[in-house]
C-alpha cells in the first residue's frame, strides 16, 4: 500500500545496517516496511502499557484524601 504521508527520518549507521540486513534476509520488503512495523509495535506496546496502568491505578476518593491529611 502506498504511503499517504511521507516522512524522512535519520538513523544511526548501525540501525541502517541492521535494517538493511533484515530486508536482505527477507524479513521485510523494505526499510520503510520495517519502520512501519516497528512504529505499529511501539504504538500497541504503549497503548497496552497505558491500559495496564489505568487498571492498576484506581481513582482516589475524597475519604482516601482525608485519611492522608491526618
N, CA, C and O atoms as a GROMACS GRO file, in nm:
protein
  280
    1UNK      N    1   0.085  -0.117   0.000
    1UNK     CA    2   0.000   0.000   0.000
    1UNK      C    3   0.090   0.124   0.000
    1UNK      O    4   0.181   0.132   0.083
    2UNK      N    5   0.067   0.219  -0.091
    2UNK     CA    6   0.149   0.340  -0.093
    2UNK      C    7   0.124   0.425   0.030
    2UNK      O    8   0.012   0.433   0.081
    3UNK      N    9   0.230   0.487   0.077
    3UNK     CA   10   0.219   0.573   0.195
    3UNK      C   11   0.137   0.697   0.162
    3UNK      O   12   0.153   0.755   0.054
    4UNK      N   13   0.053   0.737   0.253
    4UNK     CA   14  -0.026   0.859   0.233
    4UNK      C   15   0.053   0.981   0.276
    4UNK      O   16   0.033   1.091   0.224
    5UNK      N   17   0.141   0.963   0.371
    5UNK     CA   18   0.222   1.072   0.423
    5UNK      C   19   0.367   1.026   0.426
    5UNK      O   20   0.399   0.920   0.480
    6UNK      N   21   0.452   1.104   0.367
    6UNK     CA   22   0.593   1.068   0.363
    6UNK      C   23   0.668   1.146   0.469
    6UNK      O   24   0.645   1.266   0.486
    7UNK      N   25   0.758   1.080   0.540
    7UNK     CA   26   0.842   1.142   0.642
    7UNK      C   27   0.985   1.097   0.619
    7UNK      O   28   1.009   0.985   0.574
    8UNK      N   29   1.076   1.182   0.648
    8UNK     CA   30   1.216   1.146   0.641
    8UNK      C   31   1.268   1.133   0.783
    8UNK      O   32   1.242   1.219   0.867
    9UNK      N   33   1.340   1.026   0.810
    9UNK     CA   34   1.394   1.004   0.944
    9UNK      C   35   1.544   0.983   0.933
    9UNK      O   36   1.595   0.938   0.830
   10UNK      N   37   1.613   1.014   1.039
   10UNK     CA   38   1.758   0.993   1.044
   10UNK      C   39   1.785   0.874   1.136
   10UNK      O   40   1.737   0.870   1.249
   11UNK      N   41   1.863   0.779   1.088
   11UNK     CA   42   1.901   0.662   1.166
   11UNK      C   43   2.053   0.659   1.179
   11UNK      O   44   2.125   0.709   1.093
   12UNK      N   45   2.099   0.601   1.287
   12UNK     CA   46   2.243   0.581   1.302
   12UNK      C   47   2.289   0.478   1.201
   12UNK      O   48   2.208   0.402   1.148
   13UNK      N   49   2.418   0.476   1.173
   13UNK     CA   50   2.473   0.381   1.078
   13UNK      C   51   2.444   0.238   1.116
   13UNK      O   52   2.412   0.156   1.030
   14UNK      N   53   2.454   0.208   1.245
   14UNK     CA   54   2.429   0.070   1.287
   14UNK      C   55   2.282   0.030   1.270
   14UNK      O   56   2.253  -0.085   1.238
   15UNK      N   57   2.190   0.124   1.289
   15UNK     CA   58   2.048   0.093   1.266
   15UNK      C   59   2.019   0.074   1.118
   15UNK      O   60   1.942  -0.015   1.081
   16UNK      N   61   2.080   0.156   1.034
   16UNK     CA   62   2.062   0.140   0.889
   16UNK      C   63   2.115   0.004   0.846
   16UNK      O   64   2.049  -0.068   0.770
   17UNK      N   65   2.233  -0.031   0.894
   17UNK     CA   66   2.294  -0.160   0.858
   17UNK      C   67   2.204  -0.276   0.902
   17UNK      O   68   2.182  -0.370   0.826
   18UNK      N   69   2.154  -0.269   1.024
   18UNK     CA   70   2.067  -0.375   1.076
   18UNK      C   71   1.938  -0.382   0.995
   18UNK      O   72   1.894  -0.491   0.958
   19UNK      N   73   1.876  -0.266   0.968
   19UNK     CA   74   1.750  -0.263   0.893
   19UNK      C   75   1.770  -0.321   0.753
   19UNK      O   76   1.689  -0.400   0.706
   20UNK      N   77   1.876  -0.281   0.687
   20UNK     CA   78   1.903  -0.332   0.553
   20UNK      C   79   1.930  -0.482   0.556
   20UNK      O   80   1.894  -0.553   0.462
   21UNK      N   81   1.994  -0.530   0.660
   21UNK     CA   82   2.018  -0.674   0.674
   21UNK      C   83   1.885  -0.749   0.689
   21UNK      O   84   1.868  -0.857   0.633
   22UNK      N   85   1.792  -0.693   0.765
   22UNK     CA   86   1.660  -0.755   0.782
   22UNK      C   87   1.588  -0.765   0.648
   22UNK      O   88   1.523  -0.865   0.619
   23UNK      N   89   1.598  -0.660   0.567
   23UNK     CA   90   1.536  -0.659   0.435
   23UNK      C   91   1.603  -0.764   0.346
   23UNK      O   92   1.535  -0.840   0.276
   24UNK      N   93   1.737  -0.768   0.349
   24UNK     CA   94   1.811  -0.865   0.266
   24UNK      C   95   1.775  -1.009   0.303
   24UNK      O   96   1.774  -1.097   0.217
   25UNK      N   97   1.747  -1.034   0.431
   25UNK     CA   98   1.708  -1.168   0.478
   25UNK      C   99   1.565  -1.203   0.438
   25UNK      O  100   1.524  -1.318   0.449
   26UNK      N  101   1.491  -1.104   0.392
   26UNK     CA  102   1.353  -1.128   0.352
   26UNK      C  103   1.253  -1.110   0.466
   26UNK      O  104   1.135  -1.142   0.451
   27UNK      N  105   1.300  -1.058   0.577
   27UNK     CA  106   1.209  -1.036   0.691
   27UNK      C  107   1.107  -0.925   0.661
   27UNK      O  108   0.994  -0.930   0.709
   28UNK      N  109   1.148  -0.827   0.582
   28UNK     CA  110   1.064  -0.713   0.545
   28UNK      C  111   1.086  -0.684   0.398
   28UNK      O  112   1.190  -0.719   0.342
   29UNK      N  113   0.987  -0.621   0.334
   29UNK     CA  114   1.001  -0.591   0.192
   29UNK      C  115   1.086  -0.468   0.166
   29UNK      O  116   1.142  -0.452   0.057
   30UNK      N  117   1.097  -0.380   0.265
   30UNK     CA  118   1.176  -0.258   0.252
   30UNK      C  119   1.206  -0.204   0.392
   30UNK      O  120   1.147  -0.248   0.490
   31UNK      N  121   1.298  -0.109   0.399
   31UNK     CA  122   1.326  -0.045   0.528
   31UNK      C  123   1.201   0.029   0.575
   31UNK      O  124   1.172   0.032   0.695
   32UNK      N  125   1.126   0.089   0.483
   32UNK     CA  126   1.001   0.157   0.520
   32UNK      C  127   0.903   0.060   0.583
   32UNK      O  128   0.836   0.093   0.681
   33UNK      N  129   0.894  -0.060   0.528
   33UNK     CA  130   0.807  -0.164   0.585
   33UNK      C  131   0.851  -0.198   0.727
   33UNK      O  132   0.767  -0.211   0.816
   34UNK      N  133   0.981  -0.212   0.749
   34UNK     CA  134   1.034  -0.241   0.882
   34UNK      C  135   0.998  -0.129   0.980
   34UNK      O  136   0.955  -0.155   1.092
   35UNK      N  137   1.017  -0.003   0.937
   35UNK     CA  138   0.988   0.112   1.024
   35UNK      C  139   0.840   0.118   1.057
   35UNK      O  140   0.803   0.143   1.172
   36UNK      N  141   0.753   0.096   0.957
   36UNK     CA  142   0.608   0.096   0.985
   36UNK      C  143   0.572  -0.013   1.086
   36UNK      O  144   0.493   0.010   1.177
   37UNK      N  145   0.632  -0.131   1.068
   37UNK     CA  146   0.606  -0.241   1.162
   37UNK      C  147   0.654  -0.204   1.301
   37UNK      O  148   0.584  -0.229   1.399
   38UNK      N  149   0.771  -0.144   1.310
   38UNK     CA  150   0.826  -0.104   1.441
   38UNK      C  151   0.738   0.000   1.509
   38UNK      O  152   0.715  -0.007   1.630
   39UNK      N  153   0.688   0.097   1.432
   39UNK     CA  154   0.603   0.201   1.490
   39UNK      C  155   0.470   0.143   1.535
   39UNK      O  156   0.418   0.179   1.641
   40UNK      N  157   0.413   0.051   1.455
   40UNK     CA  158   0.288  -0.015   1.497
   40UNK      C  159   0.308  -0.094   1.626
   40UNK      O  160   0.224  -0.092   1.715
   41UNK      N  161   0.421  -0.165   1.634
   41UNK     CA  162   0.453  -0.243   1.753
   41UNK      C  163   0.467  -0.152   1.875
   41UNK      O  164   0.413  -0.181   1.982
   42UNK      N  165   0.540  -0.042   1.859
   42UNK     CA  166   0.559   0.052   1.970
   42UNK      C  167   0.426   0.114   2.012
   42UNK      O  168   0.400   0.131   2.132
   43UNK      N  169   0.343   0.148   1.916
   43UNK     CA  170   0.211   0.206   1.946
   43UNK      C  171   0.127   0.106   2.027
   43UNK      O  172   0.067   0.144   2.128
   44UNK      N  173   0.124  -0.019   1.984
   44UNK     CA  174   0.047  -0.121   2.056
   44UNK      C  175   0.103  -0.142   2.196
   44UNK      O  176   0.028  -0.159   2.293
   45UNK      N  177   0.235  -0.142   2.208
   45UNK     CA  178   0.300  -0.159   2.338
   45UNK      C  179   0.262  -0.044   2.432
   45UNK      O  180   0.226  -0.068   2.548
   46UNK      N  181   0.271   0.078   2.383
   46UNK     CA  182   0.236   0.195   2.465
   46UNK      C  183   0.089   0.194   2.505
   46UNK      O  184   0.055   0.226   2.619
   47UNK      N  185   0.002   0.158   2.412
   47UNK     CA  186  -0.142   0.152   2.444
   47UNK      C  187  -0.168   0.044   2.548
   47UNK      O  188  -0.249   0.066   2.639
   48UNK      N  189  -0.103  -0.070   2.538
   48UNK     CA  190  -0.118  -0.176   2.637
   48UNK      C  191  -0.066  -0.134   2.773
   48UNK      O  192  -0.125  -0.166   2.876
   49UNK      N  193   0.046  -0.063   2.772
   49UNK     CA  194   0.104  -0.014   2.898
   49UNK      C  195   0.010   0.086   2.966
   49UNK      O  196  -0.012   0.081   3.087
   50UNK      N  197  -0.046   0.177   2.886
   50UNK     CA  198  -0.140   0.275   2.942
   50UNK      C  199  -0.263   0.205   2.999
   50UNK      O  200  -0.313   0.240   3.106
   51UNK      N  201  -0.312   0.105   2.925
   51UNK     CA  202  -0.429   0.030   2.971
   51UNK      C  203  -0.399  -0.042   3.102
   51UNK      O  204  -0.480  -0.039   3.194
   52UNK      N  205  -0.283  -0.105   3.111
   52UNK     CA  206  -0.245  -0.176   3.233
   52UNK      C  207  -0.232  -0.078   3.350
   52UNK      O  208  -0.274  -0.109   3.461
   53UNK      N  209  -0.176   0.037   3.324
   53UNK     CA  210  -0.162   0.137   3.431
   53UNK      C  211  -0.298   0.189   3.476
   53UNK      O  212  -0.319   0.212   3.595
   54UNK      N  213  -0.389   0.208   3.382
   54UNK     CA  214  -0.520   0.259   3.420
   54UNK      C  215  -0.597   0.156   3.502
   54UNK      O  216  -0.680   0.193   3.585
   55UNK      N  217  -0.572   0.028   3.481
   55UNK     CA  218  -0.640  -0.076   3.558
   55UNK      C  219  -0.583  -0.089   3.698
   55UNK      O  220  -0.654  -0.131   3.790
   56UNK      N  221  -0.456  -0.055   3.716
   56UNK     CA  222  -0.393  -0.070   3.848
   56UNK      C  223  -0.402   0.055   3.933
   56UNK      O  224  -0.379   0.049   4.053
   57UNK      N  225  -0.436   0.168   3.873
   57UNK     CA  226  -0.447   0.293   3.947
   57UNK      C  227  -0.591   0.338   3.950
   57UNK      O  228  -0.638   0.409   3.861
   58UNK      N  229  -0.661   0.296   4.054
   58UNK     CA  230  -0.800   0.337   4.069
   58UNK      C  231  -0.802   0.480   4.120
   58UNK      O  232  -0.715   0.520   4.198
   59UNK      N  233  -0.900   0.557   4.079
   59UNK     CA  234  -0.909   0.695   4.126
   59UNK      C  235  -0.924   0.701   4.278
   59UNK      O  236  -0.996   0.621   4.338
   60UNK      N  237  -0.856   0.797   4.337
   60UNK     CA  238  -0.868   0.814   4.482
   60UNK      C  239  -1.001   0.877   4.515
   60UNK      O  240  -1.056   0.954   4.437
   61UNK      N  241  -1.052   0.843   4.631
   61UNK     CA  242  -1.179   0.903   4.675
   61UNK      C  243  -1.148   1.015   4.773
   61UNK      O  244  -1.034   1.029   4.820
   62UNK      N  245  -1.248   1.093   4.803
   62UNK     CA  246  -1.233   1.202   4.899
   62UNK      C  247  -1.193   1.145   5.035
   62UNK      O  248  -1.113   1.206   5.106
   63UNK      N  249  -1.248   1.030   5.072
   63UNK     CA  250  -1.215   0.967   5.201
   63UNK      C  251  -1.066   0.930   5.203
   63UNK      O  252  -1.002   0.948   5.306
   64UNK      N  253  -1.012   0.882   5.095
   64UNK     CA  254  -0.870   0.849   5.089
   64UNK      C  255  -0.787   0.973   5.114
   64UNK      O  256  -0.687   0.966   5.185
   65UNK      N  257  -0.826   1.085   5.056
   65UNK     CA  258  -0.752   1.211   5.073
   65UNK      C  259  -0.758   1.257   5.218
   65UNK      O  260  -0.657   1.301   5.272
   66UNK      N  261  -0.874   1.248   5.282
   66UNK     CA  262  -0.887   1.297   5.420
   66UNK      C  263  -0.807   1.212   5.518
   66UNK      O  264  -0.757   1.263   5.618
   67UNK      N  265  -0.794   1.082   5.490
   67UNK     CA  266  -0.716   0.996   5.576
   67UNK      C  267  -0.568   1.033   5.571
   67UNK      O  268  -0.497   1.023   5.672
   68UNK      N  269  -0.522   1.074   5.457
   68UNK     CA  270  -0.381   1.107   5.441
   68UNK      C  271  -0.346   1.241   5.506
   68UNK      O  272  -0.231   1.263   5.544
   69UNK      N  273  -0.444   1.328   5.519
   69UNK     CA  274  -0.416   1.460   5.576
   69UNK      C  275  -0.405   1.457   5.728
   69UNK      O  276  -0.355   1.552   5.788
   70UNK      N  277  -0.449   1.352   5.791
   70UNK     CA  278  -0.444   1.344   5.938
   70UNK      C  279  -0.311   1.308   5.989
   70UNK      O  280  -0.292   1.298   6.110
   0.00000   0.00000   0.00000
